[in-house]
């Protein structure tokens, strides 16, 4: 069995279709199908269900996929080590990130890295904190930017992001220089989701404060727009807030609330040379 057949299989699973996998790998749909069929014939088991709704893993596929990811991972490690011996840096990195980090911080890290290592390919996966943790655990990504602590992974702390109160300029609290958390009791509130909600809800609970949560929203831009339209107030990380945003006011909380941002890896020791160098550059930038 060729390593390429394993790579085709993972591309199909991760993209969810033969067509998307073919576009990524430069293969026709029949070429993708042929490689999957060859792999299944070699193993003597069916790995994928194929139907009109797309593809899904069979029981055999579920059992085999973690081993296949390990084979591809170690093949990439071998290729990168050989390239280093020859004095040529090459390879690939799969990175997971949450939206606010992707828009504000990640481009600078990637740009700095690619100027030094232009031959290393970077693939970006974007999602919530839970998505990133699942991708790391399954081996779908090599590196995940996430909030700490994340005790199930090896981690590197990068920086602290303060959470602040965001209100409309007409709101009764907009003139305050600082706001005590008790002032939010019964206030119409927009709860951020995709990770921050856990930190905020815990903070409110410990303070014995119950705002009137009208909406729970994943998208940061939607949250900001709702505050603009006076639908409620919210607590958000400073990183989310744009430089120019009309009719709103950012106010520090009297008792500081922070989230720790860092890098998560399944294993620091087993990381590829390309990943290790990426980590070093990210640390250097902070």
N, C-alpha and C positions, 0 to 999 in steps of 0.2 A: 504494500500500500504506500502511495506517495503522500508526503506531507501536504501537498497541494490539495489532495482530496479531503483531508481533514479541514483545511482552510476554507474550502468551498462549503463544506457542511456547516461550519460555524458561521460563515457569511449568510447562509440561508436562514439559519435559526435566529441570528441577531437582527437581520433585516426583516424577517417575516415573509419573504417571498423569493422565488427563483429569479424573477425579473430584476429586483433590486440587487440581489447578490451578483447577478451577471453584470449589471452596470458597474458595480464596485470592482469586480475582478477582471472586467474586459472580456467576458464570455457571453455567448448567446444563451438563450434559455435552454436550448437543447444541450449545449455544452455543460451547463450546470447540472441538468438532469442526468446526463451521462456520467459525470463524476460521482454524483450521489449514488446512482445505481451500481457503479463499479465498487464503491466503498461498501455498500450493503451486501453485494455479492461476495466480496472478500471476507467480510465479517460473518456472513451467513445469517444476518438478522435484518429486519426492517427497522430503520431508524426514524423515518418520518411518515406521518399520515399526510396524504395529499387529497384535497377536496376543493370544492368551489369557494369555500370560505377562506382558503389559504393553506398553510401548513401547520402542523403541530407535532411534537415529539411523541413517539410511541413509548411504551414502558422500557423497551430496550434502549431507545434514544435517551431517555431520562437517565438511565444507569450509565450510559457510555459517555455522555457529553462532558462530564468533569474530567474524565481521563483524556479525552480528545483535546480539551483546552490545555491540559498539562503537557501533552505531547507537542502541541504547537508552540506553547510558551517556551519549553526547553529547546526546541528547534531554533526559535528566534534567539535565545540566549547563546546557543552555539554559534550561530551566524554572526552575532554581534562580537563575540569574543574573538572569532577568527578575523573579523574585520579590524579589531583593535590591534591584533598581533601584526597585521599588515600595515597598520598606521592609517586605516581608513575607517572613519566613523559612519556607521549606517544602522538601519533598523527601523522600528516603529514604536510608537507609544499611543495607548488608548487612555484618554483622560475623561473623567466624569466631573461635572461641575454643576452648581445650582445657578439660576439665571442672573441674580445680582452680581455674583462673583464673575460670571462669564462676561458680563457687559462692562464692569468697572475695572477689574484687576487682571483677569486671565490674558487678555490680548497682549499686554506688556510683557508678561512672562514668556508667552509663546514667541513673540517677536524677538526678544533677547536670545532665546534658545536657538531659534532658527537661523539667526545671523551667525552663530558659532557652529551649528550643526545643520547645514542646509540639506543634507542627504537623509536626515531622519524624518520619517513621515509621522504626522500627528493626526489622530482621529479624535473628535470631540463628541461626547455623549452628555446631554443636558437633561436634568431632572431634579426632583426634590431630594431631600436628605435620605429618605428611605430607598429611593431608586438607586442612589449612589452606593449606599451600603450593600444593597442586593447585587449590584453589578460587581462590586469589589469581591464579595463573598463567592460569587459564581465564576470569577475570573474573566468576566466580560471586559472589564477595564483594568489597567495596570495601576493607575493613580486616581484617587478621588479627593476632591476638595470638599470638605464638610465641616460641620461644627464638632467641637470636642467637648467632653471626652467621647471617644469611640473605642472602648476597651477591647473590642473584638479584633482590632487591627493594630499594626504598628503605625505610629503617628508622629508627625512633626508639627509643632505649634508655630504658626506664622504671625498672627496679629489678633488684636482684640477689636471688636466692632461694637460700639455703644448703641443701645436702643433708646429712642427718643419718642416723645409724644408729638403727633401731627394733628393740628386742628385747622379749621377754616378761620380766615382773618376776622370773621364776624362772631366767632365763638366767644363765650364768656371767659374762657381761659387764655385767650390769645394775647392778653396784655401781661401775663405772668412771665417772670424771668425763670422761675422754676415751678414745677407742679408736684404736689404731694400725691401719692398714689390714691389716697382716700378721696381725692377730688373727682375721681373717675367713677365713683359708685353711682349706679343707675344711669350713667351717661350712654347715649346711643353710640354703639361701638362697632367697628369693622375689624374682625379678627383675621390677621394674616394666617395662611396655612403653609403647608409644605415645609414644616420644621420649626419655624419661629413660634407657632401657636403653643407648642409644648412649654417653651421657656416663659412665654407671656402668661399663659394660664397658671403655671406654677407660681409665678411672681404675684399674680392677683390673688390666688388662693391663700398664699402665706400672709398676704396683707389683709385678708378677710374683706376683699373688695369684689363686688359683683356688678360689672357694667352690663348694660342692656345690649347684648350681642345681636345685632340685626342681620349681619351677613358674615359668612366665613368664606374668604376669597383666596385663591391660589396666586392669581396674577398680580404682580406688584403695580403695574400701570393702572389696573382696574381699581385697586385700593386707593391710589393717589387721586384718581378721577372722582371716586365716590366722596372723598374728603372735600375736594374742590366744589362738589355739588351740594355740600352741607348735609350729606346723608349720615354722617357720624364722624367720630374721631378714631384714631388708631395709634398703636405703638409699633414703630418700625425701626429696623437697623439703619444707622446713618448712611451706610453704603448704598441703600436703595434710593435715597432721596436725590433727585437731579439738582444740578447747580442752579437752574432757573425754573421756578415753579410758582405760578401766580396764585393769589388769593388764599394762601396757606401760611401757617406759622409753625416752625419747629421749636419745641420747648424741651429743655432737659428735665428729666425726672429728678426729684429731690434725692431719692435713693437710686444710685446708679445701677443700671442693668446692662450686662454685656453678654455677647456671645463670642466664644473663642473659635477662630477659623484656623484650620490646619490641613495638612495632607494626610491621607490614609492610604496604607498599602497592606496587602495581604501578608507580605513578608519582606521586610527591609533587606534581609540577608540574601534572599533569592531574587531580588530585583535585577533587571538587566542593566548593563552599563549605561544604556540610553536613559533609562528611568532614574538611575542614581544621579547622573549628571543633571537631569531636569530638576530633581529635588534640591541639589546643591545651588543651582541658579535661582530657584524660587526662594530659598533661604537667604541668599546673598541680596536679593532685591528688597527684602524686608529687614 
